Amino acid sequence: MTVHFQRELDSLKRKVLFLGALVEKSVQLAANALESRDTEMADLIIAEDRKVDELEVEVEEDCLKILALYQPVAIDLRIISAIIKINNDLERVGDEAVNIAQRVNIMARRPPVDIQFDYILMAEKVESMLKRSLDAMVNMDQDLAYKVCLEDDEIDDMNRRVYDKVKEAIGRQPERVGYLINLLLVARHLERIADHATNIAEDVIYVIDGVILRHAEDELKSTPD
């Protein structure tokens, strides 16, 4: 049974890594579409999300099958539990990339409004968080996972700055409120991707240490570099 279990677990890990690669590509394309106002790229992101959804269901079914057949314990159980949660977070990242693509399609039909905020920088930081959370998962790198968790505050701050700038812009250009709300939502979608990347990093820490870090800000801030 041990050999069969390990084979099933290895297959499951490969599927999760492939899912991670799919959603990472979707986020990269969403950032590019946002920068270039490229509706064709946005449509591609939306169309490709079906693959993400199908694979997410497949991974979940595999996890449930392994739990039922092999009844893993200790670290093996933590791995399966973490994969179930990571799988869900990855699917939600794909959804947020689709949301950004939909905003791009709306905004591309209208003249741009400059609110003096670097969306590309925010997107790059979010992409980096996602990539490193997946790297932490692949390598079971606890230090890298902690660093990803600590960076979420910066993205939250950027999201708050967008809110302030959009609010100010609406006061100056109330006739462009629809476009400005879409800019606000783009920042929100990026912030949510960062949240999911943080969740993945926390699950990596859970697999390694058996420690659940959700809502444990003091523990994160006291962790040495």
Backbone hydrogen bonds, N-H to C=O, Kabsch-Sander energy under -0.5 kcal/mol:
donor,donor_aa,acceptor,acceptor_aa,energy
5,F,1,M,-2.9
6,Q,2,T,-2.5
7,R,3,V,-2.1
8,E,4,H,-2.4
9,L,5,F,-2.7
10,D,6,Q,-2.6
11,S,7,R,-2.1
12,L,8,E,-2.2
13,K,9,L,-2.5
14,R,10,D,-2.0
15,K,11,S,-1.9
16,V,12,L,-2.1
17,L,13,K,-2.3
18,F,14,R,-2.2
19,L,15,K,-2.5
20,G,16,V,-2.6
21,A,17,L,-2.1
22,L,18,F,-2.1
23,V,19,L,-2.4
24,E,20,G,-2.2
25,K,21,A,-2.0
26,S,22,L,-2.0
27,V,23,V,-2.3
28,Q,24,E,-2.1
29,L,25,K,-2.6
30,A,26,S,-2.3
31,A,27,V,-2.3
32,N,28,Q,-2.2
33,A,29,L,-2.9
34,L,30,A,-2.2
35,E,31,A,-2.1
36,S,32,N,-2.4
37,R,33,A,-1.5
38,D,33,A,-1.3
39,T,37,R,-0.8
42,A,38,D,-1.8
43,D,39,T,-2.5
44,L,40,E,-1.8
45,I,41,M,-2.0
46,I,42,A,-1.9
47,A,43,D,-2.4
48,E,44,L,-2.5
49,D,45,I,-0.9
49,D,46,I,-0.5
50,R,47,A,-1.0
51,K,48,E,-1.2
52,V,48,E,-0.9
53,D,49,D,-2.3
54,E,50,R,-2.4
55,L,51,K,-2.3
56,E,52,V,-2.3
57,V,53,D,-1.8
58,E,54,E,-2.0
59,V,55,L,-2.6
60,E,56,E,-2.1
61,E,57,V,-2.4
62,D,58,E,-2.2
63,C,59,V,-2.4
64,L,60,E,-2.2
65,K,61,E,-2.1
66,I,62,D,-2.4
67,L,63,C,-2.4
68,A,64,L,-2.2
69,L,65,K,-2.6
70,Y,66,I,-2.6
71,Q,66,I,-0.7
71,Q,67,L,-1.1
76,D,73,V,-1.2
77,L,73,V,-0.9
78,R,74,A,-1.9
79,I,75,I,-2.4
80,I,76,D,-2.1
81,S,77,L,-2.6
82,A,78,R,-2.6
83,I,79,I,-2.5
84,I,80,I,-2.1
85,K,81,S,-1.6
86,I,82,A,-3.2
87,N,83,I,-2.9
88,N,84,I,-1.5
89,D,85,K,-2.4
90,L,86,I,-2.7
91,E,87,N,-1.9
92,R,88,N,-2.0
93,V,89,D,-2.1
94,G,90,L,-2.1
95,D,91,E,-1.8
96,E,92,R,-2.3
97,A,93,V,-2.2
98,V,94,G,-2.0
99,N,95,D,-2.4
100,I,96,E,-2.2
101,A,97,A,-2.2
102,Q,98,V,-2.4
103,R,99,N,-1.9
104,V,100,I,-2.5
105,N,101,A,-2.1
106,I,102,Q,-1.5
107,M,103,R,-3.0
108,A,104,V,-2.6
109,R,106,I,-1.0
110,R,107,M,-1.9
115,I,113,V,-0.6
119,Y,117,F,-1.4
122,M,118,D,-1.8
123,A,119,Y,-2.9
124,E,120,I,-2.5
125,K,121,L,-2.3
126,V,122,M,-2.3
127,E,123,A,-2.8
128,S,124,E,-2.4
129,M,125,K,-2.2
130,L,126,V,-2.4
131,K,127,E,-2.8
132,R,128,S,-2.6
133,S,129,M,-2.1
134,L,130,L,-2.0
135,D,131,K,-2.2
136,A,132,R,-2.5
137,M,133,S,-1.7
138,V,134,L,-2.6
139,N,135,D,-2.6
140,M,136,A,-1.0
141,D,136,A,-1.6
142,Q,140,M,-0.9
145,A,141,D,-1.9
146,Y,142,Q,-2.3
147,K,143,D,-2.0
148,V,144,L,-2.1
149,C,145,A,-2.0
150,L,146,Y,-2.0
151,E,147,K,-1.2
151,E,148,V,-0.6
152,D,148,V,-0.5
152,D,149,C,-1.0
153,D,150,L,-0.7
154,E,151,E,-0.7
155,I,151,E,-1.1
156,D,152,D,-2.1
157,D,153,D,-2.2
158,M,154,E,-2.1
159,N,155,I,-2.3
160,R,156,D,-2.0
161,R,157,D,-2.1
162,V,158,M,-2.1
163,Y,159,N,-1.9
164,D,160,R,-2.0
165,K,161,R,-2.4
166,V,162,V,-3.0
167,K,163,Y,-2.4
168,E,164,D,-2.1
169,A,165,K,-2.4
170,I,166,V,-2.5
171,G,167,K,-1.4
172,R,168,E,-1.3
173,Q,169,A,-3.1
176,R,173,Q,-2.3
177,V,174,P,-1.3
180,L,176,R,-2.4
181,I,177,V,-2.5
182,N,178,G,-1.6
183,L,179,Y,-1.7
184,L,180,L,-2.1
185,L,181,I,-2.3
186,V,182,N,-2.1
187,A,183,L,-1.8
188,R,184,L,-1.7
189,H,185,L,-2.6
190,L,186,V,-2.3
191,E,187,A,-2.5
192,R,188,R,-2.0
193,I,189,H,-1.9
194,A,190,L,-2.0
195,D,191,E,-1.8
196,H,192,R,-2.2
197,A,193,I,-2.4
198,T,194,A,-2.2
199,N,195,D,-2.2
200,I,196,H,-2.2
201,A,197,A,-2.2
202,E,198,T,-2.6
203,D,199,N,-2.0
204,V,200,I,-1.8
205,I,201,A,-2.0
206,Y,202,E,-2.0
207,V,203,D,-2.2
208,I,204,V,-2.1
209,D,205,I,-3.1
210,G,205,I,-0.6
210,G,206,Y,-2.1
211,V,205,I,-0.6
213,L,211,V,-0.7
216,A,213,L,-2.7
217,E,215,H,-0.9
220,L,216,A,-1.6
221,K,217,E,-2.6
222,S,218,D,-1.5
223,T,220,L,-1.2
